[in-house]
Amino acid sequence: MELLCTRPGCPDPENSFADLDDPSKLKTVQQKYCTSCGMPLILGGRYLPSKLLGKGGFGAAFLAKDRFTPTMRSCVVKQFQPEGNLNTQALATAQQLFEREAIILEDLGSKHPQIPRLYAFFPLIVPNHITKVEEQFFYLVQEFIDGEDLETELGKNGVFMERKIIEVLHEILLILQFVHDNNCIHRDLKPSNIMRDKEGRLYLLDFGAVKQVTASAGNPQKNSTGIFTAGFAPPEQMQGSAVYPATDLYALATTCLNLLTGKSPKELYDSYNNCWNWKPDVPNISGGLANILDRLLLPSPSDRFQSASEVLQALHSVQSQGVYSSPKTLIQTTPNPPISSVPSTSPPTISVPNPIPNPSPIIPSSKKNFSSVDLIIYSGFNGFEGAILVLLLKKFLFAPGIIIGCMIISVLIYLQYRGVLDKKDLLIIGTITVCVLMISLFFGGLALESILFLLMSGLLVGAGLIAVLSLFKLIYKLLSTIL
């Protein structure tokens, strides 16, 4: 079995132990040590690190296995070990943030299925392999989400379509609603901290920068520490001022801009005119979604949506009606540019906002939003499937067959419109249709000429519908340009 040493700067971190391939030995061995630096390899007596997942200024994350679970459950081991020469105060703050992440994950992860669960949190004290001075490491073990973060997804698949952005918004807003209702602010929302698992479900990751809101009337909230990602964070966070639910909502909006355009938020901000200039990069975005994003990007937290539930209501309006009228003017002011300067050491104190409401959940619209590519795919499928159904049923039932075929294709179109059938379902139905025709060739008495005629008819009708749709879209664009 291969084990990876977690000591920073280990000259040869890869270790191999043949005896650990024996399940009985794996469960009973007390400890294994790095052959290069002597670092204990079985962390907390049970976790077996095998792969480096990422490294940052405060430590590293490793993929590991839990040897005391029946399936050798995968997990993520995060190690706290800051780089650089931090002073005592900075080191204590960083350690406090790491410990707070463990506390938050233990609380929130156990209550919400889209926040990773905490498995363990423990220290490890070992002598330095060179100086022999004792070093202390802290480890946090959490649930492993098998998938890709949205930053990776953006790099692989390109920019997100509006329909996909609305899905991301809706799912993350529901998670934020839960986080905020539990008096926490995430403070580091960005594409790399949103993970999509193999089933398509989104998870909110990295609670290392979470701020717990404990302020109340007469006990104002303390200023925020300078933990943020430049470009994604709002002005109040970069200034080191108090943070609010609206702080996370601003970061969610900049995350959407990044996914919509493929550009960093800094590239979308016009510092000369002191305003956001992202719409030229997304010319086909609907006015409703654009208005929501514009309001989320306002510089003052009080002018933005005040809670995730408010944004969900506006988003529901966009999905169900296609329109959104903002209750506030969206051209009052523009946000400060997303600069990356160090926050002030003595920023002004800002009083805490009104408590977060606890509204009822918003049910998303069941209508499907179609992109141009979707319309072409669905038109081609309906033409192909409809022609084959009508002609095949007409051959056996004549007039009633035509009516039945039209009814079936109408049901299919309705199911596509309601979002019940997606492109994968259409591929399955099309494949089943072709298989039925092949079976009819051998067992149903249909001649090869008849089957070829049916297939060619389906392809021609499908291609015809695509051509007609493309022509209408071209005419619509021309008229829109002229008028």
Number of C-alpha atoms within 10 A of each C-alpha: 13 14 21 21 29 26 21 13 9 15 10 12 18 16 17 12 10 8 12 17 11 10 10 10 11 16 13 11 13 10 13 18 14 21 15 14 18 16 21 19 24 23 22 16 15 19 23 26 24 19 17 16 13 11 12 11 10 17 19 20 21 22 20 26 21 21 19 14 11 7 9 13 14 20 23 25 28 23 22 22 22 18 11 8 8 11 8 9 9 12 15 12 12 20 17 12 19 24 18 18 20 23 15 21 24 18 14 19 19 14 12 15 13 21 21 22 22 22 17 15 17 13 14 12 12 16 14 15 15 7 7 9 9 10 12 12 16 17 23 21 25 21 18 17 20 13 17 17 21 21 18 14 18 19 11 9 8 13 18 20 16 20 15 15 18 19 13 20 20 20 17 21 21 16 19 23 21 18 21 23 18 15 16 20 23 24 27 24 28 26 22 18 15 20 23 19 15 11 8 10 13 24 21 22 20 17 24 21 20 19 22 17 18 12 15 13 11 8 10 15 20 18 19 19 19 16 19 20 17 17 22 27 28 31 21 21 23 24 20 23 23 23 27 26 27 25 28 27 30 26 26 26 23 26 25 22 24 24 26 22 20 17 14 16 24 18 15 22 19 15 16 7 10 13 16 21 14 20 14 10 14 14 8 10 15 14 14 19 20 15 19 21 20 18 23 27 27 25 19 17 21 11 17 24 22 21 24 27 22 17 22 21 16 20 24 20 18 21 21 14 11 14 17 20 13 13 7 11 11 17 9 9 13 17 16 19 21 22 15 13 9 10 17 12 10 10 14 13 14 14 18 19 19 10 15 17 14 12 12 7 11 16 10 15 16 12 14 17 18 16 13 10 9 13 15 18 15 21 22 23 25 21 22 24 27 23 24 25 22 24 19 19 17 17 12 10 13 13 12 13 18 18 14 16 20 16 14 15 18 14 11 17 17 13 15 19 17 14 15 13 15 15 13 9 12 18 12 10 14 16 12 12 16 15 12 12 22 15 13 15 16 11 9 11 9 14 12 14 10 13 18 12 14 21 19 15 19 24 19 16 22 24 18 16 20 20 15 13 17 15 12 12 13 12 12 12 12 11 10 9 8 7 6
